[in-house]
């Protein structure tokens, strides 16, 4: 019941009883409902029930039952706006397009609001880490967004979108595409300017076609492999911000599509590390190698390494960055939902904080999961 209406109703009843020479005492207590926390392990993904004994929350749009107070949205205190964690693909100090996670206001126009945080001199300005910058030209506005049933999101920008340097063109396209495809139901992005569909970017002519997707890559690296009998794979390597904050950089390379085991090919590329002329780091110890061939079962990719992969042999620990690099890279593949890491001759593997990797790790451990 609406608090104002309930208060008025109570006041009228109280006045009637007072006039009759009676008094009314007592007060009602309101029980809070515990909201279950999100989990990240595969075998818990389908568990979304309330704690035993807790009242069932009202359906979306339904008023709370009489005697219950309406609770603020998760992540927001009473009187504050709700927020949600979202990734923005920004440009770092080395000119790479990289994901950074921010708490953004929760609105009814999620895609539009998220894109507004990619505009230079826009709302993201005071939130930017040192050395990072937004990529869309200053003054750019989003005229409209249209979601298609096939997973394509059509974005219509204002004419200011055209006002960028040619050297930034691919970065802009990659930033828009990867920022929007973080949402589970968005697969492709189509671009319009003032209602006119773009088949190519307006300044340097980068082809867009009907739409652009993650399959087109990000921070493309030439590793000498030709397009014949090869396919694009996006790998994640760690880097450090100016203030020392670590973050992951996605890099798209060509790999042999005729490899007997494509997963093994990807893991070996991560073990080899990034190219020497990049500012990216290799998280694997010298001598690290797969001890057996990777296998995929029910969406879980099972990996077994030799002991050289451990950062601490006595504690059977591997670094958090190594696990993030593996999971982020391998779950870029549509069929891989989670990664399980084992070490040859070791009963159980732990993270840097002594917590066991008892279950496969999903991408949601590192990336917010949301639908538009």
N, C-alpha and C positions, 0 to 999 in steps of 0.2 A: 504494500500500500504506500502511496506517496506520503512522505513525511509531513508535508504541509497539511494535506487533507486529513491525515491521521491525527495531527495535533489539534486541528479545528474541531474534529469530531469529538475528541476527548474533552476539550474545553466546554463544548455544549452540554455533554453529559454531566460534567462536573458541576456546572452552573445549576443545572436542574436539580441535582441532588442537594446542593448547598441551599437552595431555596426551600427545599423540603425539610431542612433542619438536620440533615445527615452530613457525615464527613466521609471522604474517600481517601484511603491510604493505600500504600503499596506501590511497588514498581516492578517493571518487567526487565528481565535480563536477556540479552541477545547473545546467542552462541555464534562464535565465528566458525566458518567452514574451512578446513585445511585443504589447500590446493596441492595436488601431487606435483612433484618436481619432474622435469623432463629427464629422460635417461639417454645414454649414448650407446649402450651395448646392444647387440643384435637381438639377443634372446629376450630383451625387455621392451622392445620397440612397440609391441602390441598391447602392453599393459598400460591402461589408462583409467583404471578404476579409482574411485574415491576410497579413502581409508575406511576400514570397518567401523561402523557406528556413525560415520559422518553423514550429514544430510545431503541429499542430491541437489546440485546447483540448478537454478532455473535455466530453461532453454534460452537461446539467444533471442532477445527481443521480448522475453516474457518477464513480467514484473515479479519481484521476490514475494514469497508467501507472506501472509499477515504475521506480524511479530518478528520478521527478519529485516535487517537493514541491507540495502544495496551496497555491495562491496566494490571498491575501486578496481580497475583492471589490474591484472598481474603485472608487477614491476612498477606500479605507481602507488604512492601514498595518497590518502584522502586529501583532496584539494590540489593535487598535482596531475599533470597530463601524463598519460601512459606512454612508455617508450618501448622500442624494440631494437634488438641488435641486428644491424645490417652491414653488408660489405659495400664499400665504395672503392672502385678501381681508380686509383690516383697515379700521378707520375712522381717517381722518386728522384733523388738528386742525380742519379745516373741515367735518367731518361727512360726508365723501365716502367711499365704499367703494372701496378701491384695492388693486391687487396689489403685494405685496412678496415677493421671492424669498429663501428661507432654505435652509440645509443642514439637513435633518431626518434623524434616524436611519432607516435602512432596515429595515423589519420585514415580517412576512407579512400584516399587516393595514393596508395602506397608507391606505385611505379612513378607517378609524376613527382611526388615529394622526393623520392630517392634520386631521381635524375637532377633535381634542382640543386642537390648537394654536390654535383659534378661541375657546377658553373663557377668560373673564376670570379672572385669578389662577391660570391654568394654566401649563403648561410654556413658553408663549411669553413670559411676563412679562419675564424677564431679557433677551430678545432684541429687544424692541420698540424701534424708533427713537423718538427724542424726539417727542412729539406724537401718537403712534399708540396705538390700543387695540384689544383683542380685542372681539368683539361678542356672543358667546354668554354668557348669565347664569352667574355664578360657581357652581360646584358641579354644572353640567350634565355628565352622563355619557352615553356612547353605549351603549345596551343591545344594539344589533345593527344589522347592515347586510346587505341582501339585494339582489344584482344580478340584474336581469331581462334576458331575451334581447333585448328591444327597446331596450336602452340606458338604462333607468330604474334609478336606484339608490334603494332604499327605506331610509330612515334612521329608526331608532327611538331617540328621546331619553328621558332620565329626566324626571320631573315638574318638576325645576328649570328646564327649558327654558321653562316658562310664566312665569317670574318676571322680566319685563322691562318697561320703560316703552313706552307706545304709540308714542312718537316714534321708537323704535329698530326697530319691527317690520319695515318694508321693508328696512332696512339688514341685519338679521339674515337675512332671506330671500334677499337678493341675495348676501350673503357666503357662505352655505352653497352656494347654487346655482353661483356662479362658481368657488368653490374646488374643488368636486367635478367640475365639467364641464371643468376643465383636463385631466383624464385623457381620452385620445382615445376610449375606448369608453363614456364616460358622456355621455348626451345630455339626460337629464331627472332631476329629483330629486323624490321623494315623501317626505312627512314623517309620522311617527307619534310619539305621546307615550305611553309605557307601553303600547305595542301598539295604541293607538287611532289610526286613520287620520285625518289632518286635511284637510278640504276647504277650510278657511280658517284663518288664523293665530289663536291663542287670545285675544289681548288686544284688538287693534283690528279684527279680522275681515278682513284682507287676503286676497282669494281666492287659493287655491292650485289648486283643481280636482283632477284626478287627479295632476298633477305640475307642476313649475315648470322653466323652461329659460332659456337666455340670450335667447331670443326675447322674454321678458317684460321684458328691459331691466335697466339698472343706472344709478343716479344720474340718474333721469329728468328731462329738461329740457323745459320748455314753450316752444317756439319759435313758437307761434301757429298752427301748421299743424294742421288738424282731422284726425280719423281717416279721414274719407272720402277715397278715392283717395290714401292715404298709407301708408307703412310705417315700422317702427322700424329705425333704423340706429344702431349703437354706434360712436362716434368716440373716439379717444384724444388727449388734450391734456396737455402737460407741466405739472408743478407743482414746487415746491421745498419740502422738509421744513424744519423749524426750523433744522437744522444746515447747510442749504444743499444737501443731497443731492437730485438731481433724480429724479423718478419720474413715471410716466404715470397719468393718471386717465381711466377709461372713462366716457363720458357717452352716454346714449341719447336720441336726438331723433327726431322725425317728419320724413319727407321725402316729396316728391312721387313716387308710384309710377308716374306716367305720363310721367316724364322720358324723353327719347329715349335718353339714355345715363346709366344709374344710377351708373356708376363716376365719370363726370365730375361728377355732382351731389355725390357724396361728397367727391371731391378739392376741389371748389370750396368746400364747407363747411369743410374743413380749412384752406384758404387764407384764408377769411374769419375763421377763428379762433373761440374760444369767446365766450360772451355777456360783455358788459362788466361785469356784476355778479358774475362768478365770480372765483376766485383762480387761474385757469388761464392759461397763456401761449400766445401764437401764435408758432410757430416759423418762419413764412414771412416773407420780406422783403416790403416794400411793392412792389407791381408784379408780384409772382410770378403766373404764370398758366400754364395748359396750352397748349402750342404745337400740339398735335394731339389728336384724340379718342382716349381710352384704348381699348385692344383686349385681349381675353382670348384666349390661345391655349395649349392644353395645361396649363391651370391657372395660367399665368403672366400677370399683368396688366401690360401694357406702358404706361408713362407717359413722355411727353415734355414737358418744361417749357421756358419761355424762360430766358434767362441771369440774370434777376433772382432766380431761386431759389438761385443760388450764393452761398455765404458768402465765398468767395475766388475771384474771376474768374481771376486769374493761375494759380492752382493747380487750377482746375476742381473745387473742393471744395464739398460741401454738408454741413451739420451732421449729427452723429450723431442728434440729437434729431429732426430733420426726417425722416430715414429711418425711425427707430423709430415716429414718429407715423403715417407712411404705411403701413408694413407691419402694425403692430398693428391699425389701423383697417380696412384693406382685407381682411386675412385673417380678420376676423370673419365675412366672407361665405364660405359653405361651398364655393363653387366656386373661390375664389381660394387657391392654395397658396403663391404667391410673387409678389414685385413686382420689376419691372425698371424702373430710372429712367435716362432719358437726358436730355440738355440740347441744345436746338437749336443747331447749329453747333459743338458740342463733341464731339471724338472719343471721349473717355473721361471718366467722372466718378469722383471720389475722395472718400474719407471724410476726417475731420479729421486722421487720422494718415498721410495720403498713400497709403493702400491703395486700389487700384482696385475699383470695383463691376463686376467683369468678368462676374459671373453674377447671376441673379435672387436676391433675398434672401428667405429663408423666415422664418416666425414663430419657428422654433426658435432663431434668432439671439438672441432676447430672452426666450423662454418655454421652460421645461423641457418636453420631450415624454416622456410616460410613459403606460402603460396599467395598469389595475388587474389 
